[in-house]
Amino acid sequence: MSSDLLFRGGGITAALSIRQSPRARAMRLRVDQRTATILLTVPRRVSQRHALAWAADQRDWIETQLAAIAPPVRFVPDAVIPLYDLPHRIDWSPERSRLVRRDEDRLTVGGPLENLEARLLRWLKRHAAELLDRETCEFADKAGVSVDRTGVGDPVSRWGSCSSTGAIRYSWRLILAPEWVRRATVAHEVAHRIHMDHSPRFHALVADLLGADPKPARSWLRRNGSSLHRFGRV
């Protein structure tokens, strides 16, 4: 539930949202670095008036958190995208083909400027889908399992998901992370085709498929994952 209580920091203006939870024992405030949203979770017994007053007392902290959010990076000429965690500059010229091409440390593209962001986003999602599907097949063959289908989306809070039917979906933004982080995420989702939990056997299987300890990849995403949501957001 959105409120009329606004906070401002670093050029961002955001309204407080309040969510009642029967499991909450105390009020809990969170500023999402990916979406610049402010969420206050409160127990059912807490009135909205009391919740708003409490949040207002936290204004300095909230606005400091908003100010710390890095500004979005739009897909415009000369912007830099961390493809595979390596800087790639958008090299645009209207005389070139509209097709996007990766060339060393650049993404070269042409066509009308007003459609540039949409073209680049489509290319990145398509590239992510192809790469992640290929790596999923690689790990699935190693695990001796089948995967019904793979796909990509742009979820806010998850990097991958595996359904009981064998469908796996990823965040396309994984191609902005280092290769070893992306591959660890793929191994994680493929391992769910055998263990639909996070038991010790599951984690052992992930490490076996990956051939390395997956913990550093999870730590990298916890530390840096929110920054990947800066790219391509207006």
C-alpha positions as CSV (number, residue, x, y, z in Angstrom):
1,M,0.0,0.0,0.0
2,S,1.5,3.3,-1.1
3,S,1.4,6.3,1.1
4,D,1.7,10.1,0.5
5,L,4.9,10.2,2.6
6,L,7.8,11.2,0.2
7,F,11.5,11.0,0.6
8,R,14.2,12.6,-1.5
9,G,17.9,11.8,-1.9
10,G,20.4,12.0,-4.7
11,G,17.9,13.3,-7.2
12,I,15.5,10.4,-6.4
13,T,12.0,11.0,-5.1
14,A,10.2,7.9,-3.7
15,A,7.0,7.3,-1.7
16,L,6.9,5.0,1.2
17,S,5.0,1.7,0.8
18,I,3.6,-0.1,3.8
19,R,3.0,-3.9,3.9
20,Q,1.3,-5.6,6.8
21,S,2.7,-9.1,7.7
22,P,1.2,-11.5,10.2
23,R,4.7,-12.9,10.7
24,A,6.3,-9.6,11.5
25,R,7.2,-9.0,15.1
26,A,8.5,-5.5,14.7
27,M,8.6,-2.8,12.0
28,R,11.2,-3.4,9.3
29,L,12.3,-0.7,6.9
30,R,14.1,-1.5,3.6
31,V,15.3,0.7,0.7
32,D,15.7,-1.4,-2.4
33,Q,18.9,-0.3,-4.2
34,R,17.6,-1.9,-7.5
35,T,14.3,-0.2,-7.8
36,A,14.7,2.8,-5.4
37,T,11.5,1.7,-3.6
38,I,11.0,2.1,0.2
39,L,9.1,-0.6,1.9
40,L,8.0,-0.6,5.6
41,T,6.8,-4.0,6.8
42,V,4.7,-3.8,9.9
43,P,2.9,-6.3,12.2
44,R,-0.9,-6.3,11.8
45,R,-1.5,-4.6,15.2
46,V,0.4,-1.5,14.1
47,S,-1.8,1.4,12.8
48,Q,-0.9,3.2,9.6
49,R,-0.7,6.5,11.5
50,H,1.9,5.0,13.9
51,A,3.8,3.4,11.0
52,L,4.0,6.7,9.1
53,A,5.2,8.6,12.1
54,W,7.9,6.0,12.8
55,A,9.0,6.1,9.1
56,A,9.2,9.9,9.2
57,D,11.6,9.7,12.1
58,Q,13.9,7.6,9.9
59,R,14.0,10.3,7.2
60,D,17.7,10.9,7.5
61,W,18.6,7.2,7.1
62,I,16.2,6.7,4.2
63,E,17.3,9.7,2.2
64,T,21.0,8.7,2.8
65,Q,20.2,5.3,1.3
66,L,18.4,6.9,-1.7
67,A,21.4,9.2,-2.3
68,A,23.7,6.2,-2.3
69,I,21.9,4.6,-5.3
70,A,23.9,4.9,-8.4
71,P,22.1,6.6,-11.3
72,P,20.7,4.5,-14.2
73,V,22.8,3.9,-17.3
74,R,20.8,4.3,-20.4
75,F,21.7,2.6,-23.7
76,V,22.8,5.7,-25.5
77,P,25.9,6.4,-27.7
78,D,29.2,6.1,-25.8
79,A,27.6,4.6,-22.7
80,V,29.5,1.7,-21.2
81,I,27.9,-1.7,-20.6
82,P,29.7,-4.3,-18.5
83,L,29.1,-7.3,-20.8
84,Y,30.6,-10.3,-19.0
85,D,31.8,-7.8,-16.5
86,L,34.1,-6.3,-19.2
87,P,33.5,-2.7,-20.3
88,H,31.9,-2.4,-23.7
89,R,31.2,1.0,-25.2
90,I,28.1,1.6,-27.3
91,D,29.6,2.7,-30.7
92,W,26.7,4.1,-32.7
93,S,26.6,5.7,-36.1
94,P,23.4,6.4,-38.2
95,E,25.1,5.1,-41.3
96,R,25.7,1.6,-40.0
97,S,23.4,-1.4,-40.1
98,R,20.8,-1.6,-37.3
99,L,22.2,-5.0,-36.4
100,V,24.2,-5.0,-33.2
101,R,27.7,-6.4,-33.4
102,R,30.2,-7.1,-30.6
103,D,33.6,-6.0,-31.6
104,E,36.3,-6.4,-28.9
105,D,35.4,-3.8,-26.3
106,R,32.6,-2.2,-28.3
107,L,29.0,-2.9,-29.3
108,T,28.7,-1.3,-32.8
109,V,25.2,-0.5,-34.0
110,G,23.5,2.0,-36.4
111,G,20.0,2.9,-37.4
112,P,17.7,5.6,-35.9
113,L,18.8,7.0,-32.6
114,E,15.3,7.0,-31.2
115,N,15.1,3.2,-31.3
116,L,18.6,2.5,-30.2
117,E,17.8,1.5,-26.6
118,A,15.1,-0.9,-27.7
119,R,17.4,-2.5,-30.3
120,L,20.2,-3.0,-27.8
121,L,17.9,-4.4,-25.1
122,R,16.5,-6.9,-27.6
123,W,20.0,-7.9,-28.7
124,L,21.2,-8.3,-25.1
125,K,18.2,-10.5,-24.2
126,R,18.6,-12.6,-27.3
127,H,22.3,-13.0,-26.6
128,A,21.6,-13.9,-23.0
129,A,19.0,-16.5,-24.0
130,E,21.3,-18.2,-26.4
131,L,24.3,-18.2,-24.1
132,L,22.4,-19.4,-21.0
133,D,20.6,-22.1,-23.0
134,R,23.9,-23.4,-24.3
135,E,25.4,-23.5,-20.8
136,T,22.2,-25.0,-19.3
137,C,22.5,-27.9,-21.8
138,E,26.2,-28.3,-20.9
139,F,25.5,-28.7,-17.2
140,A,22.3,-30.8,-17.8
141,D,24.3,-33.3,-19.9
142,K,26.9,-33.5,-17.1
143,A,24.1,-34.1,-14.5
144,G,22.3,-36.6,-16.7
145,V,19.0,-34.6,-16.5
146,S,16.7,-33.1,-19.0
147,V,15.5,-29.5,-19.1
148,D,12.1,-28.8,-20.6
149,R,13.0,-25.3,-21.8
150,T,15.0,-22.2,-20.9
151,G,14.1,-18.6,-21.1
152,V,15.1,-15.1,-19.8
153,G,13.2,-12.3,-18.2
154,D,14.0,-9.3,-16.0
155,P,13.0,-10.2,-12.4
156,V,13.9,-7.9,-9.6
157,S,14.8,-10.3,-6.9
158,R,15.9,-13.6,-8.5
159,W,18.7,-14.6,-10.9
160,G,17.2,-17.9,-11.8
161,S,14.4,-20.3,-11.2
162,C,13.7,-23.9,-11.9
163,S,10.1,-25.3,-11.9
164,S,9.1,-28.8,-11.0
165,T,8.3,-29.4,-14.7
166,G,11.9,-28.8,-15.8
167,A,11.6,-25.2,-17.1
168,I,14.5,-22.9,-16.1
169,R,14.4,-19.1,-16.4
170,Y,17.2,-16.6,-15.8
171,S,17.6,-12.9,-15.5
172,W,19.1,-11.7,-18.8
173,R,21.3,-9.4,-16.6
174,L,23.5,-12.4,-15.8
175,I,25.5,-11.7,-18.9
176,L,26.6,-8.4,-17.3
177,A,28.2,-10.4,-14.5
178,P,31.6,-12.2,-14.7
179,E,31.5,-15.5,-16.5
180,W,32.3,-17.6,-13.4
181,V,29.3,-15.9,-11.6
182,R,27.0,-16.6,-14.5
183,R,28.1,-20.3,-14.8
184,A,27.7,-20.9,-11.1
185,T,24.1,-19.6,-11.4
186,V,23.4,-22.0,-14.3
187,A,24.9,-24.9,-12.3
188,H,22.7,-23.9,-9.4
189,E,19.5,-24.0,-11.4
190,V,20.4,-27.3,-13.2
191,A,21.1,-28.9,-9.8
192,H,17.5,-28.2,-8.9
193,R,16.5,-30.7,-11.5
194,I,17.7,-33.3,-9.1
195,H,17.2,-31.6,-5.7
196,M,14.4,-29.1,-5.4
197,D,15.8,-27.8,-2.1
198,H,19.0,-26.3,-0.8
199,S,20.2,-29.3,1.2
200,P,23.8,-30.2,1.6
201,R,23.4,-32.7,-1.2
202,F,22.2,-30.0,-3.5
203,H,25.1,-27.7,-2.7
204,A,27.5,-30.6,-3.2
205,L,26.0,-31.3,-6.6
206,V,26.3,-27.6,-7.6
207,A,30.0,-27.7,-6.7
208,D,30.5,-31.0,-8.6
209,L,28.8,-29.7,-11.8
210,L,30.7,-26.4,-11.6
211,G,34.0,-28.0,-10.7
212,A,34.6,-25.2,-8.1
213,D,33.2,-23.7,-5.0
214,P,30.0,-21.7,-5.9
215,K,30.1,-19.6,-2.7
216,P,32.2,-16.8,-4.2
217,A,29.7,-16.4,-7.0
218,R,26.8,-16.1,-4.5
219,S,28.8,-13.6,-2.5
220,W,29.5,-11.6,-5.7
221,L,25.8,-11.4,-6.5
222,R,24.9,-10.3,-3.0
223,R,27.5,-7.5,-3.1
224,N,27.2,-6.4,-6.7
225,G,23.9,-7.8,-8.1
226,S,21.9,-4.6,-7.4
227,S,24.3,-2.6,-9.6
228,L,23.4,-4.7,-12.6
229,H,19.9,-3.3,-12.5
230,R,21.2,0.1,-13.3
231,F,21.6,-0.7,-17.0
232,G,18.9,-0.1,-19.5
233,R,16.5,1.4,-16.9
234,V,15.2,4.9,-17.5
